[in-house]
């Protein structure tokens, strides 16, 4: 017996455009956008984490939000959830190949923001001063 | 008369860590994270836009959300708002140098997501099938 593997045919419909309201690529963007998705992916880029350790790393995330975030990222094929048959079972989260690629891009973005933070803070101060003046 | 320019002294406190709950770099990340911030920055990377044209480009954004998003990005020093002295005044939004750098990183992320969309969709289908099975 051979299994049928669903094939994805290239077609016009698969031209992704994140600017289009109905496009699946926009949904995928929404899943990783938002601070918890970004921080979880970048944290997992440091290595595999168990749930509670990851929660400590992503300072301030609630248990519920982290669980939801990980589920979404698992469904999108960016995070893999590995259950080891120990007692009690040990559950570890890690990045898939796609997840690593996405995390690399996000790491670049975060490095930029962290590095240019003085510029951001100066802009905020100038903006607030102008609004008050 | 010389104007006093506020200087930012390098100090331990300025080591940015986006993982830390109280860090300003996390606030800056939150401002650009979220689909509207991302889409507005990437759209403005194509060139300057007037408000209504930008709203058409970022399909599905409400007037209120776009106005809020642009205000936040202007305050963070990523978007500049230029008012031309015509009647009626013409208001254009464009990216600052920092905004361009951020938009470049986001464009890379979006290109990746659009290109790997078949992988994401296949992962979603497999995940949903497993949950139902």
Interface residues (C-beta under 8 A of the other chain):
Chain A: X6 X8 X14 X16 X17 X18 X19 X20 X21 X24 X25 X26 X28 X29 X30 X32 X33 X34 X35 X38 X39 X42 X43 X57 X58 X59 X60 X74 X75 X76 X77 X78 X98 X101 X102 X105 X106 X108 X109 X110 X112 X113 X114 X115 X116 X117 X118 X119 X120 X121 X122 X123 X124 X125 X126 X127 X128
Chain B: X6 X8 X14 X16 X17 X18 X19 X20 X21 X24 X25 X26 X28 X29 X30 X32 X33 X34 X35 X38 X39 X42 X43 X57 X58 X59 X60 X74 X75 X76 X77 X78 X98 X101 X102 X105 X106 X108 X109 X110 X112 X113 X114 X115 X116 X117 X118 X119 X120 X121 X122 X123 X124 X125 X126 X127 X128
